[in-house]
Amino acid sequence: MKTYDWVLALEALAPPELAMEGDNVGLLVGTTRTEIKKVLVALDCTPDTAEEAVLWGADALLTHHPILHEPVRRIDPYSPSTAAAYALIRAGIAHYAAHTNLDAAQFGVNDCLCERLKILNAVPLPPENLGRIGTVGGGLTLNAFAAFVERELRATVRFCGAADAAVKKVAVIGGAGGGNVKDARLAGADTYVTGELKHHQALSALALGLNVIEAGHYETENVVLLPWIRRLQSLTDDVEYKLARSEAAPLRGITR
């Protein structure tokens, strides 16, 4: 498939105009290759996933997080911030990132998170529409729902709120959604699931009467990868996709 047509397929699933202002999305490392035949898919473009792409002979590395978050002055093969970019450029491999546009997109990160957590009738969470809000059944308490989230996401979770509080209306934002606790409460959520929560954000949630479950940045976002591959495969049947095997959550719980 021509690189141009492959990019069009990506942008049909996660339109760039859905990205938040200033987000670095799209084709971030170009390529002289005019054909895309093999694509490695990961949450992050790291030295490990870049090396895996090179060894596999990929034409592109497709990730959720952008390779470069801030301007850099040099591409250094020994710098953690640019080593992956150096490896891709040297091998002629493209890098495409769909970040907050994939968060907001239909069937994107947060729709997949709702599906995994059995959150029903989910709709976009105002005002940014990145997250989702819906309902859960079963008369679960916060403690029971947190345990369910931990099992489903294979995560180590923490929560704030009363353990016996009823969970009925749940908002979600995968990744770093700690800054949206007020949005979740204003939308009517009694419980909010996100990847990261700072101390002062947890205090704000408690003051607002909002239960929050912190389930890990990686764990709340990697749920999108396999569904993303399946949807892309239906649009680009002549491209081979592979989920990166070298990637794992950078933060993990203690092995007991």
C-alpha positions as CSV (number, residue, x, y, z in Angstrom):
1,M,0.0,0.0,0.0
2,K,1.3,3.5,-0.8
3,T,2.4,5.4,2.2
4,Y,-0.1,8.2,1.4
5,D,-3.0,5.8,1.3
6,W,-1.9,4.2,4.5
7,V,-1.9,7.6,6.3
8,L,-5.4,8.3,4.9
9,A,-6.6,5.0,6.4
10,L,-5.1,5.9,9.8
11,E,-6.7,9.3,9.7
12,A,-10.1,7.9,8.8
13,L,-10.0,6.0,12.2
14,A,-8.5,8.8,14.3
15,P,-8.9,12.2,12.5
16,P,-6.1,14.6,13.4
17,E,-8.6,17.4,13.9
18,L,-9.7,15.6,17.1
19,A,-6.3,16.1,18.7
20,M,-5.9,18.6,21.4
21,E,-4.2,21.9,20.5
22,G,-0.4,21.5,20.5
23,D,-0.5,17.7,20.4
24,N,2.2,16.1,18.2
25,V,0.3,13.7,16.0
26,G,0.6,12.3,12.4
27,L,3.6,11.2,10.4
28,L,6.5,12.3,12.7
29,V,9.4,10.4,11.0
30,G,9.1,10.3,7.3
31,T,10.4,7.6,5.0
32,T,11.8,7.2,1.5
33,R,9.8,4.0,1.1
34,T,6.8,4.5,-1.0
35,E,5.1,1.3,0.1
36,I,3.9,0.2,3.5
37,K,3.8,-3.5,3.9
38,K,4.7,-4.3,7.5
39,V,3.8,-2.2,10.5
40,L,4.7,-2.7,14.1
41,V,2.2,-1.4,16.6
42,A,3.0,-0.3,20.2
43,L,1.9,2.2,22.8
44,D,5.3,4.0,22.8
45,C,8.2,4.5,20.4
46,T,11.1,3.5,22.6
47,P,14.6,2.2,21.8
48,D,13.2,-1.3,22.4
49,T,10.2,-1.0,20.0
50,A,12.3,0.8,17.4
51,E,14.9,-2.0,17.5
52,E,12.1,-4.6,17.2
53,A,10.8,-2.7,14.2
54,V,14.2,-2.7,12.6
55,L,14.8,-6.5,13.3
56,W,11.4,-7.4,11.9
57,G,11.9,-5.4,8.8
58,A,9.0,-3.1,9.4
59,D,8.2,-0.2,7.1
60,A,6.6,1.8,9.9
61,L,6.2,1.9,13.6
62,L,2.7,3.0,14.7
63,T,2.2,4.2,18.2
64,H,-0.3,6.0,20.5
65,H,2.3,8.3,22.1
66,P,4.3,10.6,19.9
67,I,8.1,10.0,19.6
68,L,9.0,13.6,20.4
69,H,7.0,15.6,23.0
70,E,9.2,18.6,23.0
71,P,11.6,20.3,20.6
72,V,15.1,18.8,20.5
73,R,18.4,20.4,19.4
74,R,20.1,17.2,18.2
75,I,19.3,13.6,17.2
76,D,21.6,11.7,19.5
77,P,21.7,7.8,19.3
78,Y,22.7,7.7,23.0
79,S,20.0,10.1,24.4
80,P,16.9,8.5,25.8
81,S,14.7,11.1,24.1
82,T,16.1,10.7,20.6
83,A,17.7,7.2,20.4
84,A,14.5,5.7,19.0
85,A,14.1,8.4,16.4
86,Y,17.8,7.9,15.4
87,A,17.3,4.1,14.9
88,L,14.1,4.6,12.8
89,I,15.7,7.3,10.6
90,R,18.8,5.2,10.1
91,A,16.7,2.2,9.0
92,G,14.3,4.3,6.8
93,I,11.3,3.4,9.0
94,A,8.4,5.7,9.3
95,H,6.8,6.6,12.6
96,Y,3.1,7.6,12.9
97,A,1.4,8.6,16.2
98,A,-2.3,9.0,16.9
99,H,-2.5,10.4,20.4
100,T,-5.3,12.5,21.8
101,N,-7.1,12.1,18.5
102,L,-7.2,8.3,19.2
103,D,-8.4,9.1,22.7
104,A,-11.3,11.0,21.4
105,A,-12.1,8.9,18.3
106,Q,-15.0,6.5,18.1
107,F,-13.7,3.0,19.0
108,G,-10.5,4.7,20.3
109,V,-8.8,4.4,23.6
110,N,-11.7,5.4,25.8
111,D,-14.4,3.4,24.0
112,C,-12.1,0.4,24.3
113,L,-11.6,1.1,28.0
114,C,-15.4,1.3,28.5
115,E,-15.9,-2.0,26.6
116,R,-13.2,-3.8,28.7
117,L,-14.8,-2.4,32.0
118,K,-18.4,-3.2,30.8
119,I,-19.4,0.5,31.0
120,L,-22.7,0.7,29.1
121,N,-24.3,3.5,27.1
122,A,-21.0,5.5,27.1
123,V,-21.0,9.0,25.6
124,P,-18.2,11.6,25.2
125,L,-17.2,13.3,28.5
126,P,-17.5,17.1,28.2
127,P,-15.8,19.5,27.6
128,E,-12.9,18.0,25.7
129,N,-14.8,14.8,24.6
130,L,-11.6,12.8,25.1
131,G,-13.1,10.6,27.8
132,R,-16.4,8.7,28.1
133,I,-19.1,8.5,30.7
134,G,-21.7,5.7,31.1
135,T,-23.3,3.3,33.6
136,V,-22.4,0.0,35.2
137,G,-24.8,-2.5,36.6
138,G,-24.7,-5.2,39.3
139,G,-24.9,-3.0,42.4
140,L,-21.1,-2.9,42.9
141,T,-19.3,-1.1,45.7
142,L,-16.2,1.0,45.0
143,N,-14.0,-1.8,46.5
144,A,-15.6,-4.5,44.3
145,F,-15.4,-2.3,41.2
146,A,-11.8,-1.4,41.9
147,A,-11.0,-5.2,42.2
148,F,-12.8,-5.8,38.9
149,V,-10.8,-3.0,37.2
150,E,-7.6,-4.5,38.5
151,R,-8.4,-8.0,37.1
152,E,-9.6,-6.7,33.7
153,L,-6.7,-4.4,33.1
154,R,-4.1,-6.7,34.9
155,A,-3.1,-3.6,36.8
156,T,-2.2,-2.6,40.4
157,V,-4.9,-0.1,41.3
158,R,-5.4,2.5,44.0
159,F,-8.6,4.3,44.8
160,C,-9.9,7.2,46.8
161,G,-13.4,7.3,48.2
162,A,-15.4,5.1,50.7
163,A,-14.8,1.4,50.0
164,D,-18.5,0.7,50.4
165,A,-19.7,3.6,48.1
166,A,-22.1,2.5,45.4
167,V,-20.8,2.7,41.8
168,K,-23.4,3.5,39.2
169,K,-22.2,6.2,36.8
170,V,-18.6,5.9,35.7
171,A,-16.3,8.3,33.7
172,V,-13.1,7.2,32.1
173,I,-10.0,8.8,30.6
174,G,-7.1,6.5,29.8
175,G,-3.7,7.7,30.6
176,A,-3.0,11.0,32.5
177,G,-6.5,12.1,33.3
178,G,-6.0,13.4,36.8
179,G,-6.7,16.9,35.7
180,N,-10.3,16.0,34.7
181,V,-11.8,15.0,38.1
182,K,-14.0,18.1,38.1
183,D,-15.2,17.4,34.6
184,A,-16.2,13.9,35.6
185,R,-18.1,15.1,38.6
186,L,-19.8,17.9,36.7
187,A,-21.0,15.3,34.1
188,G,-22.7,13.4,36.9
189,A,-20.2,10.6,37.5
190,D,-19.9,9.0,41.0
191,T,-16.7,7.2,40.0
192,Y,-13.9,8.0,37.7
193,V,-11.3,5.6,36.2
194,T,-8.0,7.0,34.9
195,G,-4.4,6.1,34.6
196,E,-2.6,8.7,36.8
197,L,-3.7,10.8,39.7
198,K,-1.6,13.4,41.6
199,H,-2.0,13.9,45.3
200,H,-3.8,17.2,45.1
201,Q,-6.1,15.8,42.4
202,A,-7.1,13.0,44.7
203,L,-7.9,15.6,47.4
204,S,-10.0,17.6,45.0
205,A,-11.9,14.4,44.0
206,L,-12.6,13.7,47.7
207,A,-13.8,17.2,48.2
208,L,-16.1,16.9,45.2
209,G,-17.5,13.6,46.4
210,L,-16.1,11.7,43.5
211,N,-14.6,8.2,43.8
212,V,-11.5,7.7,41.7
213,I,-9.7,4.6,40.6
214,E,-6.1,5.0,39.5
215,A,-5.2,2.0,37.2
216,G,-2.0,2.9,35.5
217,H,-1.2,4.9,32.4
218,Y,0.0,2.0,30.3
219,E,-2.8,-0.3,31.5
220,T,-5.6,2.1,30.7
221,E,-4.4,2.8,27.2
222,N,-3.0,-0.5,25.8
223,V,-6.5,-1.8,25.6
224,V,-6.8,0.0,22.3
225,L,-3.9,-1.7,20.5
226,L,-5.4,-5.0,19.3
227,P,-8.8,-3.5,18.4
228,W,-6.9,-0.7,16.5
229,I,-5.0,-3.4,14.6
230,R,-8.2,-5.2,13.7
231,R,-9.9,-2.1,12.4
232,L,-6.8,-1.0,10.4
233,Q,-6.6,-4.5,8.9
234,S,-10.1,-4.2,7.6
235,L,-9.1,-1.0,5.8
236,T,-5.6,-2.0,4.6
237,D,-5.8,-5.8,3.9
238,D,-2.5,-5.7,2.1
239,V,-0.6,-4.5,5.1
240,E,0.8,-6.9,7.8
241,Y,0.4,-5.6,11.4
242,K,2.2,-7.0,14.5
243,L,1.8,-6.1,18.1
244,A,5.1,-5.3,19.7
245,R,6.5,-8.0,22.0
246,S,9.2,-5.9,23.5
247,E,6.9,-3.5,25.2
248,A,5.6,-3.7,28.8
249,A,4.3,-1.4,31.5
250,P,7.3,0.7,32.8
251,L,5.7,0.7,36.3
252,R,4.7,-2.6,37.9
253,G,3.7,-3.9,41.3
254,I,5.8,-6.1,43.6
255,T,5.9,-9.8,42.7
256,R,4.8,-11.8,45.7
